[in-house]
Structure formats: C-alpha cells, structure tokens
Amino acid sequence: MSPYSVYVTPQALAELRALPGHERQRVRRAIDAMVENARPSRSERLAYPDASVDLRRLRFDHWRIVYLANDDDLTIDVLAVRRRPPYDYGDLEVMLADLD
C-alpha cells in the first residue's frame, strides 16, 4: 500500500507544541508512524453521524490524537491533540468544518 500524507492542522500543531517533552515525542512518533499505517491497532473509530467520514482517535495515557483518515486521497489530517478528561469530543463538527 502507498504511504499516506499526514497533515497537522495549525490548532493541532499548537496543542502538540504545548505537550510535556516526553509526551510530545511519543505523539510525534505516533503521527510519523501513520504514514505507513493509518489505523494502528490502538486507534478507535469515533462515533460520527456521517458514516463515510473515518474520524478516529489514538490514545496515549491521558492524551488523545484526533484525526481523519481518507483512503481515497491517502491523506491523514491530524485535527487535535487533547487531554482526556476533560475533553469530550464535543467540537468535532467545528474541527471538520475548519478543514474545508
């Protein structure tokens, strides 16, 4: 399979830069690995009304990488790097609208 192109939104990049150093490195390695595998075994599909949108999350302890995998374009859009709790995925619509 061809490698994916990974794009990190400006918001997610700012969130990534704000992470503690050791967590930042773990998250960066996970994002880099998505080039070869868009759906690692630890990732889960998020519930979203539009079934054609493959919105996923990858968990690292209390941190979540929220991303969109697109097999048609072979792209991955990293939308957010958030701490859970308190993050509750309530802004998924806004994040997806910002991609357009």
For each residue, the residues with C-beta under 8 A, 3 or more apart:
1:
2: 74
3: 35 36 74
4: 34 35 36 38 69 74 75 76
5: 35 73 74 75 76
6: 31 32 34 35 75 76 78
7: 75 76 77 78
8: 12 13 16 31 78
9: 12 13 77 78 79 80 95 98 99
10: 13 14
11: 14 15 79 80 95 98
12: 8 9 15 16 66 78 79 80 81
13: 8 9 10 16 17
14: 10 11 17 18
15: 11 12 18 19 80 81 82
16: 8 12 13 19 24 27 28 81
17: 13 14 24
18: 14 15
19: 15 16 23 24 27 63 81
20: 23 24
21: 24 25
22: 25 26
23: 19 20 26 27 60 61 63
24: 16 17 19 20 21 27 28
25: 21 22 28 29
26: 22 23 29 30 60
27: 16 19 23 24 30 31 60 63 65 81
28: 16 24 25 31 32
29: 25 26 32 33
30: 26 27 33 34 40 58 60 65
31: 6 8 27 28 34 65 78
32: 6 28 29 35
33: 29 30 36 37 40
34: 4 6 30 31 37 38 40 67 76
35: 3 4 5 6 32
36: 3 4 33
37: 33 34 40
38: 4 34 69 71 76
39: 43 56 69
40: 30 33 34 37 43 58
41:
42: 58 59
43: 39 40 56 57 58
44: 56 57 59
45: 54 55 56
46: 55 56 57 66 89 92
47:
48: 51 53 55 92
49:
50: 53
51: 48
52:
53: 48 50 68 96
54: 45 68 69 70 71
55: 45 46 48 66 67 68 92 96
56: 39 43 44 45 46 66 67 68 69
57: 43 44 46 64 65 66 67 89
58: 30 40 42 43 64 65 67
59: 42 44 63 64 84
60: 23 26 27 30 63 64 65
61: 23
62: 83 84 85
63: 19 23 27 59 60 81 82 83 84
64: 57 58 59 60 80 81 82 83 84 87
65: 27 30 31 57 58 60 78 80 81
66: 12 46 55 56 57 78 79 80 81 82 89 92 95
67: 34 55 56 57 58 76 77 78 79
68: 53 54 55 56 76 77 79 96 99
69: 4 38 39 54 56 76
70: 54 73 74 75 76 77
71: 38 54 74
72:
73: 5 70
74: 2 3 4 5 70 71
75: 4 5 6 7 70
76: 4 5 6 7 34 38 67 68 69 70
77: 7 9 67 68 70 99
78: 6 7 8 9 12 31 65 66 67 81
79: 9 11 12 66 67 68 95 96 99
80: 9 11 12 15 64 65 66 87 95
81: 12 15 16 19 27 63 64 65 66 78
82: 15 63 64 66 87
83: 62 63 64 86 87
84: 59 62 63 64 87 88
85: 62 88
86: 83
87: 64 80 82 83 84
88: 84 85
89: 46 57 66 92
90:
91: 94 95
92: 46 48 55 66 89 95 96
93: 96 97
94: 91 97 98
95: 9 11 66 79 80 91 92 98 99
96: 53 55 68 79 92 93 99 100
97: 93 94 100
98: 9 11 94 95
99: 9 68 77 79 95 96
100: 96 97
